[in-house]
Amino acid sequence: MREYPVFTVTKKAEASLKNGHPWVYGEEITNREGEFQNGCIVDVKGAKGNYLGSGFLNDNSKIAVRVISDNANDRFDEAFFRRRVKYAIDYRRHVMGDDFSACRLIFGEADRLPGLTVDRFGSVLVTESLCLGTDMRKDMIFRAIVDHMREIGEPIEAICERNDAAIRRLEGMEEYKGFYAGEGLRTDLDGHTEIVENGVRYDVDYVNGQKTGFFLDQKYNRLAVKRLARGLRVLDCFTHTGAFALNAAMGGAASVTAVDISASAIEQARKNAALNGVDMEFITEDVFDLLTRLAASKAKPYDFIVLDPPAFTKSSATARNAYKGYKEINLRAMRLLPRGGYLATCSCSHFMYDDMFREMLREAARDAAVTLRQIEARQQAPDHPILPTVKETDYLKFYLFQVV
């Protein structure tokens, strides 16, 4: 018979858990029974003693318990985590098809493996762990991933841990990055690998690049831009590794200009352009400044503008300020486009909710004295699955418009 510490929670937390959200905040815990320590598994119960779920405890975090199961019969041994890993990987094999070679294998709470990100770039996995309980069990989780990938004929050569996010310190964990020294895994790679997405080749710098080195969530949104770009003069703002720009170029754009404030990002984008034999213009400049300068010239040098900014907000407290930032870049882009031009615009911030983002676009269009004709509304690729009961998994908004 299994025995875990028992944590009793408020009616508010009970309702949230019953509705499918897996987090319990510290202030929602009303009683604790048994011996426990951070990272251990605890049972969560309601005021009447009814079982609600089991999850990882961490008193260092505002999220005190991250529930991983609502089955009172589960035993949280290696077999349990192997099942979780198998479900996650097999789902990607099915929904991603030919794109399985470069995709997100594990997406945290969406796969009931809290705080864990695992991105696949061919034979290399890049991971990030932001939950103490998950982190403490990474050996069995990584072993399960490597074993299952080998079983399905997709062997893994190396695992690079990108645990250099500052939020780890809030969870009571150290920041670091480097290769995971698992059995049979290499630790001597140079930190670069090549992938192909939508027919475009990329050099992925998974050791020093942003996050895991490449943003896989925009995979099919980039394909939508590729289809629309033929014959158009394209400006790709916040280009990062040049992904939207390269898709536009490979889609037959008349010309492509890629812009980023980061010189290292532009250098990586140049490298990717060379890999594909693509001729593009590159500008290292703040996008806000560039759009202002171009608008002041009264010229209309672009038919299609892509806005893929970093998250302007990572909390609800700063969402309104972020709203102003999103409005400003969209307003400037709309003013710069000719009648009949095209706009791709997105937000990767969960806290910029879709209704807020749409309101911002309406306001920007009004102030720019244009009308937006919606072509498509899109979200993240299905390797980043959305759970309707966990709003944090629903974060990427992507819209294609014609400006009329």
LUMKOLGU-561439 format. One line per field, with one value per residue (C-alpha): residue number from 0; residue in three letters; x, y, z. Coordinates in Angstrom, 1 decimal. Each point is the difference from the previous one (the first is absolute). Layout:
// residues N
seq	(NUM,...)
type	(ALA,...)
x	(X,...)
y	(Y,...)
z	(Z,...)
This chain:
// residues 404
seq	(0,1,2,3,4,5,6,7,8,9,10,11,12,13,14,15,16,17,18,19,20,21,22,23,24,25,26,27,28,29,30,31,32,33,34,35,36,37,38,39,40,41,42,43,44,45,46,47,48,49,50,51,52,53,54,55,56,57,58,59,60,61,62,63,64,65,66,67,68,69,70,71,72,73,74,75,76,77,78,79,80,81,82,83,84,85,86,87,88,89,90,91,92,93,94,95,96,97,98,99,100,101,102,103,104,105,106,107,108,109,110,111,112,113,114,115,116,117,118,119,120,121,122,123,124,125,126,127,128,129,130,131,132,133,134,135,136,137,138,139,140,141,142,143,144,145,146,147,148,149,150,151,152,153,154,155,156,157,158,159,160,161,162,163,164,165,166,167,168,169,170,171,172,173,174,175,176,177,178,179,180,181,182,183,184,185,186,187,188,189,190,191,192,193,194,195,196,197,198,199,200,201,202,203,204,205,206,207,208,209,210,211,212,213,214,215,216,217,218,219,220,221,222,223,224,225,226,227,228,229,230,231,232,233,234,235,236,237,238,239,240,241,242,243,244,245,246,247,248,249,250,251,252,253,254,255,256,257,258,259,260,261,262,263,264,265,266,267,268,269,270,271,272,273,274,275,276,277,278,279,280,281,282,283,284,285,286,287,288,289,290,291,292,293,294,295,296,297,298,299,300,301,302,303,304,305,306,307,308,309,310,311,312,313,314,315,316,317,318,319,320,321,322,323,324,325,326,327,328,329,330,331,332,333,334,335,336,337,338,339,340,341,342,343,344,345,346,347,348,349,350,351,352,353,354,355,356,357,358,359,360,361,362,363,364,365,366,367,368,369,370,371,372,373,374,375,376,377,378,379,380,381,382,383,384,385,386,387,388,389,390,391,392,393,394,395,396,397,398,399,400,401,402,403)
type	(MET,ARG,GLU,TYR,PRO,VAL,PHE,THR,VAL,THR,LYS,LYS,ALA,GLU,ALA,SER,LEU,LYS,ASN,GLY,HIS,PRO,TRP,VAL,TYR,GLY,GLU,GLU,ILE,THR,ASN,ARG,GLU,GLY,GLU,PHE,GLN,ASN,GLY,CYS,ILE,VAL,ASP,VAL,LYS,GLY,ALA,LYS,GLY,ASN,TYR,LEU,GLY,SER,GLY,PHE,LEU,ASN,ASP,ASN,SER,LYS,ILE,ALA,VAL,ARG,VAL,ILE,SER,ASP,ASN,ALA,ASN,ASP,ARG,PHE,ASP,GLU,ALA,PHE,PHE,ARG,ARG,ARG,VAL,LYS,TYR,ALA,ILE,ASP,TYR,ARG,ARG,HIS,VAL,MET,GLY,ASP,ASP,PHE,SER,ALA,CYS,ARG,LEU,ILE,PHE,GLY,GLU,ALA,ASP,ARG,LEU,PRO,GLY,LEU,THR,VAL,ASP,ARG,PHE,GLY,SER,VAL,LEU,VAL,THR,GLU,SER,LEU,CYS,LEU,GLY,THR,ASP,MET,ARG,LYS,ASP,MET,ILE,PHE,ARG,ALA,ILE,VAL,ASP,HIS,MET,ARG,GLU,ILE,GLY,GLU,PRO,ILE,GLU,ALA,ILE,CYS,GLU,ARG,ASN,ASP,ALA,ALA,ILE,ARG,ARG,LEU,GLU,GLY,MET,GLU,GLU,TYR,LYS,GLY,PHE,TYR,ALA,GLY,GLU,GLY,LEU,ARG,THR,ASP,LEU,ASP,GLY,HIS,THR,GLU,ILE,VAL,GLU,ASN,GLY,VAL,ARG,TYR,ASP,VAL,ASP,TYR,VAL,ASN,GLY,GLN,LYS,THR,GLY,PHE,PHE,LEU,ASP,GLN,LYS,TYR,ASN,ARG,LEU,ALA,VAL,LYS,ARG,LEU,ALA,ARG,GLY,LEU,ARG,VAL,LEU,ASP,CYS,PHE,THR,HIS,THR,GLY,ALA,PHE,ALA,LEU,ASN,ALA,ALA,MET,GLY,GLY,ALA,ALA,SER,VAL,THR,ALA,VAL,ASP,ILE,SER,ALA,SER,ALA,ILE,GLU,GLN,ALA,ARG,LYS,ASN,ALA,ALA,LEU,ASN,GLY,VAL,ASP,MET,GLU,PHE,ILE,THR,GLU,ASP,VAL,PHE,ASP,LEU,LEU,THR,ARG,LEU,ALA,ALA,SER,LYS,ALA,LYS,PRO,TYR,ASP,PHE,ILE,VAL,LEU,ASP,PRO,PRO,ALA,PHE,THR,LYS,SER,SER,ALA,THR,ALA,ARG,ASN,ALA,TYR,LYS,GLY,TYR,LYS,GLU,ILE,ASN,LEU,ARG,ALA,MET,ARG,LEU,LEU,PRO,ARG,GLY,GLY,TYR,LEU,ALA,THR,CYS,SER,CYS,SER,HIS,PHE,MET,TYR,ASP,ASP,MET,PHE,ARG,GLU,MET,LEU,ARG,GLU,ALA,ALA,ARG,ASP,ALA,ALA,VAL,THR,LEU,ARG,GLN,ILE,GLU,ALA,ARG,GLN,GLN,ALA,PRO,ASP,HIS,PRO,ILE,LEU,PRO,THR,VAL,LYS,GLU,THR,ASP,TYR,LEU,LYS,PHE,TYR,LEU,PHE,GLN,VAL,VAL)
x	(0.0,1.4,0.4,0.8,-0.3,-3.5,-0.6,-3.5,-1.0,-2.7,-3.3,1.4,3.0,-2.3,-2.2,3.0,1.4,-3.4,-0.1,3.3,2.6,3.0,1.4,-0.5,1.3,1.6,-2.8,-2.6,1.5,-1.9,1.6,3.0,0.4,3.0,3.7,0.8,2.8,0.2,-0.1,-1.9,-3.5,-3.0,-3.6,-2.4,-3.4,-3.1,-1.4,-2.2,3.0,-0.8,3.0,0.8,3.3,3.7,2.9,3.4,0.5,2.2,-0.4,2.6,-2.5,-3.3,-1.4,0.4,-1.3,0.0,-2.4,1.2,-2.9,-3.6,0.1,0.1,1.4,3.1,3.4,2.6,2.8,2.1,-2.7,-2.4,2.4,0.8,-3.7,-0.2,3.0,-1.4,-3.3,1.7,2.3,-2.5,-2.4,2.7,0.8,-3.7,-0.8,3.3,0.6,3.0,0.7,0.7,3.8,-0.1,-2.8,-0.8,-0.2,-1.2,-1.9,-0.2,-3.5,-1.5,1.7,-0.5,3.8,0.0,2.6,1.8,0.8,1.6,0.7,1.3,2.5,0.8,2.1,0.4,-2.4,0.0,-1.7,-1.1,-1.3,-1.8,-1.7,2.0,-1.9,0.5,3.6,0.6,-1.3,1.8,2.2,-2.9,-1.8,2.9,0.8,-3.7,0.2,3.3,-1.2,-3.4,1.6,2.4,-2.9,-1.8,3.2,0.8,3.2,1.2,3.6,0.1,-2.0,0.8,-1.5,-0.9,-0.7,1.3,-3.4,-0.1,-3.4,1.8,1.4,-3.6,-0.6,3.1,2.2,3.3,0.4,2.3,0.3,2.0,-0.2,-1.7,2.4,-2.4,0.9,0.9,-0.5,2.7,1.2,2.6,-2.2,0.6,-3.5,-1.2,-2.2,-1.9,-3.7,-2.4,-3.5,-2.4,2.8,2.3,3.3,1.1,3.1,-1.2,2.2,-1.5,2.6,0.1,-3.1,-3.2,-1.9,0.7,1.5,-2.9,-3.7,-1.9,-3.5,-0.2,0.7,-3.3,-0.5,3.2,-1.4,-3.1,2.3,1.9,-3.2,-0.9,3.3,0.3,0.9,-0.2,2.6,0.3,1.3,0.6,0.1,1.6,1.5,2.1,1.4,-1.6,-2.8,-2.9,2.3,1.4,-3.5,-1.0,3.0,-0.4,-3.7,1.0,0.0,1.2,2.4,0.5,1.4,0.7,0.3,1.1,1.6,2.3,3.2,0.5,-3.5,0.6,3.3,-1.9,-2.7,2.8,1.4,-3.4,-0.5,3.4,-1.0,-3.0,1.8,-2.5,0.8,-1.6,0.7,0.8,-0.4,1.2,-2.3,-2.7,-3.3,-1.9,2.7,0.1,-3.8,-0.1,2.8,-1.6,-3.4,1.6,1.4,-3.5,1.2,-1.8,2.9,-1.7,-3.2,0.2,1.1,0.6,-0.1,1.3,1.2,1.2,-2.5,-0.6,-1.5,0.5,-2.5,-3.6,1.4,1.8,-2.6,-1.3,3.4,0.7,-3.3,1.4,3.2,-1.9,-2.3,2.9,1.8,-3.2,-1.1,3.3,-0.1,-3.5,0.9,3.0,-1.9,-1.6,-3.7,-0.3,3.1,0.3,0.7,1.0,-0.1,0.3,0.5,1.7,-1.0,-2.7,-1.0,-0.8,-3.3,-1.5,-2.9,2.5,2.1,-2.9,-1.1,3.5,-0.1,-3.4,1.3,3.2,-1.9,-2.4,2.9,1.8,-3.3,0.1,-2.3,1.3,-1.2,0.7,1.6,0.8,0.1,2.5,1.6,3.1,0.8,-1.6,3.3,-0.8,-3.5,-2.6,-2.0,-3.3,0.1,3.6,-0.1,3.8,0.4,-1.9,2.5,0.8,-2.3,0.8,-2.1,0.3,-1.7,-0.3,0.0,-2.7)
y	(0.0,3.4,2.7,3.7,3.2,1.4,3.7,1.4,3.0,2.7,-0.3,2.3,-2.3,-3.0,1.5,0.9,-3.5,-1.6,2.3,-1.5,2.6,-1.6,2.7,0.6,3.3,0.2,2.1,-2.6,-2.7,-0.2,-3.0,-2.3,-3.5,-2.4,0.5,2.0,1.9,2.1,-2.1,-2.9,-1.2,0.9,-0.9,2.9,-0.2,2.1,1.2,-3.1,-2.3,-0.8,-0.8,2.7,-1.1,-0.4,2.2,1.5,2.2,3.1,2.6,2.2,0.6,2.0,-3.2,-2.3,-3.1,-1.0,-2.9,-2.8,-2.5,-0.1,-3.8,-1.2,-3.3,1.3,-0.9,2.6,-2.4,-0.2,-1.9,2.9,2.5,-2.4,-0.1,3.8,0.3,-2.6,1.8,3.3,-1.3,-2.2,3.0,2.0,-2.9,0.0,3.7,1.2,-2.7,1.0,2.9,-2.4,0.4,3.6,0.6,0.4,-3.4,1.1,3.2,0.2,0.0,-0.9,-3.4,-0.1,0.3,3.4,2.6,-2.3,1.0,-2.5,1.2,-2.5,1.1,-3.2,-2.2,2.8,0.8,3.4,0.2,2.6,-0.9,2.6,-2.3,-1.4,-3.3,-0.6,1.0,-2.5,-2.8,1.0,-3.0,-2.4,2.3,0.5,-3.7,-0.7,2.5,-1.5,-3.5,0.6,2.0,-2.9,-2.5,2.0,0.2,3.7,-0.3,3.0,1.0,2.7,2.0,3.6,1.6,3.7,0.6,3.5,1.8,2.3,-1.4,-3.1,1.9,0.8,-3.7,-0.6,-1.4,1.1,1.4,-1.8,-1.4,-2.8,-3.6,-2.6,-2.9,-2.9,-3.5,-0.2,3.7,2.3,3.1,1.2,1.5,3.6,1.3,0.3,-2.2,0.3,-0.5,0.4,1.5,0.9,-0.8,2.6,-1.0,1.5,-0.1,-0.2,1.3,-1.9,0.9,3.8,0.8,1.4,-2.6,-3.4,1.6,0.1,0.8,-3.0,1.3,2.2,-2.9,0.1,3.7,0.5,-2.3,2.3,2.9,-2.0,-0.6,3.6,1.6,-0.7,3.1,2.3,2.3,-1.4,1.6,-2.6,1.9,-1.7,-2.6,-1.9,-2.9,1.3,-2.7,2.1,1.9,-3.3,-1.5,3.2,-0.2,-3.7,0.7,2.3,3.5,2.8,1.1,-0.6,2.2,-1.5,2.3,-0.7,2.2,-2.9,-0.2,-3.6,-0.8,1.7,-2.0,-3.2,1.0,0.8,-3.5,-1.6,2.1,-1.3,-3.6,0.4,2.1,2.8,3.7,2.3,3.4,0.1,3.0,0.1,2.6,0.5,-0.9,2.9,2.4,-1.5,0.1,3.6,1.0,-1.8,1.6,3.5,-0.5,-0.3,-2.9,-3.4,-2.3,-3.2,-1.9,-2.5,0.6,-2.8,1.0,-2.9,1.9,-1.6,-0.2,3.6,-1.2,-3.1,1.0,1.3,3.1,1.3,-1.1,3.5,1.5,-2.9,0.9,3.4,-1.5,-2.5,2.8,2.3,-2.5,-1.1,3.6,0.9,-3.1,0.8,3.6,-1.3,-2.5,1.1,-0.7,-3.7,-0.8,-2.9,-0.2,-3.1,0.8,-2.0,-0.2,-2.8,1.3,-2.0,3.2,1.8,-1.8,-0.5,2.5,2.6,-0.6,0.4,3.1,1.4,-0.8,1.8,3.1,0.0,-0.3,2.8,2.3,-0.9,0.7,-3.5,-3.0,-3.5,-2.9,-3.2,-2.8,-2.4,-0.3,-2.6,-1.3,-2.1,-3.2,-3.2,-1.2,2.8,-1.3,2.1,-1.2,1.9,-0.4,1.4,3.5,0.4,-2.6,2.3,2.8,0.7,2.2,0.4,2.0,0.6,3.1,2.0,3.7,1.7)
z	(0.0,-1.0,2.6,-0.8,2.1,-0.2,-0.7,0.4,-2.2,-0.1,-1.8,-2.7,-0.6,0.0,-2.6,-2.2,0.2,-0.8,-3.0,-1.2,0.9,1.7,2.2,3.8,1.3,3.5,1.5,-1.1,2.3,3.3,1.7,-0.4,1.3,-0.1,-0.6,-3.2,-1.7,-3.1,-3.1,1.6,-1.2,2.2,-0.2,-0.3,1.6,0.5,3.3,0.2,-0.5,-3.6,-2.2,-2.7,-1.3,0.7,-1.0,0.7,3.0,0.0,2.8,-1.8,-2.7,-0.1,-1.6,3.0,-1.6,-3.7,-0.4,-2.3,0.4,1.2,0.3,3.6,-1.1,-1.8,1.4,-1.0,-0.9,-3.1,-1.9,0.6,-1.6,-2.8,-0.9,0.1,-2.3,-2.4,-0.2,-0.8,-2.6,-1.8,-0.2,-1.8,-2.4,-1.0,-0.3,-1.3,-2.6,-2.2,2.4,2.9,-0.5,1.3,2.5,3.7,1.6,3.4,0.8,3.8,1.5,-3.4,0.4,3.8,0.5,1.7,-1.0,-2.4,-3.6,-2.4,-3.5,-2.7,-2.6,-1.9,2.3,2.6,2.8,1.7,3.4,2.5,3.5,2.1,2.6,2.9,0.2,-3.7,0.2,2.9,-2.3,-3.2,-0.1,-0.3,-2.4,-2.3,0.1,-1.0,-2.9,-1.3,0.3,-1.7,-2.8,-0.6,0.0,-2.8,-2.1,0.8,2.1,2.1,-0.1,2.7,2.5,0.6,3.2,-0.4,3.7,-0.1,0.5,3.1,1.0,1.2,3.0,1.0,0.1,2.2,-2.9,-1.4,-3.5,-2.4,-3.5,-1.5,-1.3,2.1,0.7,-0.4,-1.0,-3.7,-0.5,-1.4,1.8,-2.5,-2.7,-1.2,0.8,-3.6,-2.0,-3.3,-0.5,-2.9,0.5,-2.8,-2.4,1.6,1.5,3.3,2.1,3.6,2.8,2.8,2.6,-0.4,-1.9,1.6,2.0,-1.6,-3.1,-2.3,0.3,-1.2,0.9,-3.1,-2.4,-1.9,0.4,-1.9,-2.7,-0.2,-0.6,-2.6,-2.0,0.1,-0.8,-3.7,-2.0,3.1,1.5,3.6,3.2,2.8,3.4,3.0,-2.3,2.6,-2.1,-3.2,-0.1,-1.3,-2.4,-1.4,-0.4,-1.9,-2.2,-0.7,-0.8,-2.9,1.6,-2.3,2.8,3.7,2.7,3.5,3.0,3.6,2.7,0.9,-2.1,1.0,-1.2,-3.3,-0.4,0.6,-2.5,-2.6,0.6,-0.6,-3.2,-1.2,0.8,-2.3,-2.7,0.6,-0.7,2.6,1.6,3.7,2.3,3.6,1.6,2.5,-1.8,1.6,-1.2,-3.5,-0.5,1.2,-2.4,-2.9,0.7,0.1,-3.5,-1.4,-2.1,-0.3,-0.5,1.2,-0.9,2.8,3.6,2.6,3.7,2.2,3.2,3.2,2.8,1.2,3.2,2.3,2.6,0.3,1.8,-3.1,-2.6,-0.6,-0.6,-2.4,-1.7,-0.8,-1.4,-2.2,-1.2,-0.9,-2.2,-1.7,-0.5,-1.6,-2.2,-1.2,-0.9,-1.9,-2.2,-3.3,-0.6,-0.7,2.0,2.4,3.7,2.1,3.7,3.1,3.8,1.8,3.5,1.8,1.9,-3.2,-0.3,-3.4,0.7,1.1,-3.1,-2.3,1.8,-0.4,-3.8,-0.4,1.8,-2.1,-3.2,1.0,0.9,-3.3,-1.9,-1.6,-0.1,0.7,-2.1,1.9,-2.0,2.8,3.8,1.2,3.2,0.9,-1.8,1.4,1.6,2.5,0.9,1.6,3.0,0.2,3.8,0.3,-1.5,0.3,-2.8,-2.4,-0.6,-3.7,-2.0,-3.7,-2.6,-3.7,-1.4,-3.1,0.6,-2.0)
